[in-house]
Amino acid sequence: MEIFERRRLRVVLEITSLDVCYPEKVAGVLNAMNTLLSDANTPFIFILAVDPSVIVPCLEQTGCMKGLADNGYLYLNRTVTLPFSIPEMGARSRLQCLE
């Protein structure tokens, strides 16, 4: 396809709702992400939407980080390359959005 289109194609994967998965699945998804992103020329872009306070205990519970990081937050820091957070909305902000 890249030759036919004459441009580099990207596959964008959105990962959400990890908070409802078993800890082993959470660790498996993050490991799969790391594997797919290990090549410098990978065509994948991942958008990971998670609450770190929920995901970190899952990672620490599975032991998938042995030898990689001291805690789950360090592991996430090494996995996510462009982190950002959205602040919690107050009642007034929610009302303004609805209006």
Secondary structure, 3 states (H helix, E strand, C coil): CHHHHCCCCCEEEEECCHHHCCHHHHHHHHHHHHHHCCCCCCCEEEEECCCHHHHHHHHHHHCCCCCCCCCHHHHHHHHCCCCCCCCCCCHHHHHHHHC
